[in-house]
Amino acid sequence: MATVIGATAFKAICGSSGATTATFTAVAVPQMDRYGYDKRMSTGIVATVGTLGVLIPPSVVLIIYGSSRNSP
């Protein structure tokens, strides 16, 4: 749960799915391995949460989309 919340917040601020996935692969996966989580589950979680942040305002994608829609 901490990985999902942290990665979603990071993605909303960062704006890059690749950067979020790379960061949380380096940070969260070794910790989940240390606590005995299955490798497929830990990497699957990190791979999927990188895309969640785009749904949380004020993500960079939504800011760009909103400013392009309001241009005269």
Stockholm file with secondary structure:
# STOCKHOLM 1.0

chainA/1-72         MATVIGATAFKAICGSSGATTATFTAVAVPQMDRYGYDKRMSTGIVATVGTLGVLIPPSVVLIIYGSSRNSP
#=GR chainA/1-72 SS CHHHHHHHHHHHHHCCHHHHHHHHHHHHHHHHHHTTCCHHHHHHHHHHHTTGGGGSSSCHHHHHHHHHHSCC
#=GC SS_cons        CHHHHHHHHHHHHHCCHHHHHHHHHHHHHHHHHHTTCCHHHHHHHHHHHTTGGGGSSSCHHHHHHHHHHSCC
//
